[in-house]
Structure formats: structure tokens, C-alpha cells
Amino acid sequence: MNKTYEFLPNHLSQEDTDYYTSMNKGFTATADCLKVTYESGESETYVIFKGNWTPYGMVRDCGDHYIRARYCGYERIDKDTLTVTEYVEDK
């Protein structure tokens, strides 16, 4: 299935960022999001978090890349190119 990725900088308000941080103990929400659009036209928008690992259904900022935790494994998304590498370790 083909997907496209779009980085949404400062997508969340401070109130929303605080809410997502409070709901995810041990993780800090950024105001940034990652939008994944599938070839069907449906899309999902993920809040990007900072933390030590990536729980299922979350996207984590890892410095030069993001890690997206899916039910079948992890995806590594390069920040500069949004190139995706599937089935990687959560690093």
C-alpha cells in the first residue's frame, strides 16, 4: 500500500500540546504532527512525542528521524526527505 508522509510543524496549540503530554505520562508532546495519507485518500495525523521508546500508535522524535510504531513493527522516517524504512528497531 502506497502512503505519503507530510510534516505539520506547529500544528497543535499549546493547550493541545499540554493535553497530549498529560495523557501520555513519561512522554512530552511537541506541537508538531505527522500526517500519513494512504492511496485510498484516507489519512491519519499523529502527534509527535519525545521520550525513550515508542508505544504502539505513536510517533517519536529521535533527532534526525522519527519512529512510527505500527501493529506490525516500526517505521523509520527521515526528517529531511520523509523517506520511510520499514521494519526497523525502535532507536
HELIX and SHEET records of a PDB file:
HELIX    1   1 GLN A   14  MET A   23  1                                  10    
SHEET    1   A 7 LYS A   3  LEU A   8  0                                        
SHEET    2   A 7 THR A  28  TYR A  38 -1                                        
SHEET    3   A 7 SER A  43  LYS A  50 -1                                        
SHEET    4   A 7 VAL A  59  ASP A  61  1                                        
SHEET    5   A 7 HIS A  65  ARG A  70 -1                                        
SHEET    6   A 7 GLY A  73  ASP A  78 -1                                        
SHEET    7   A 7 VAL A  84  VAL A  88 -1                                        
END                                                                             
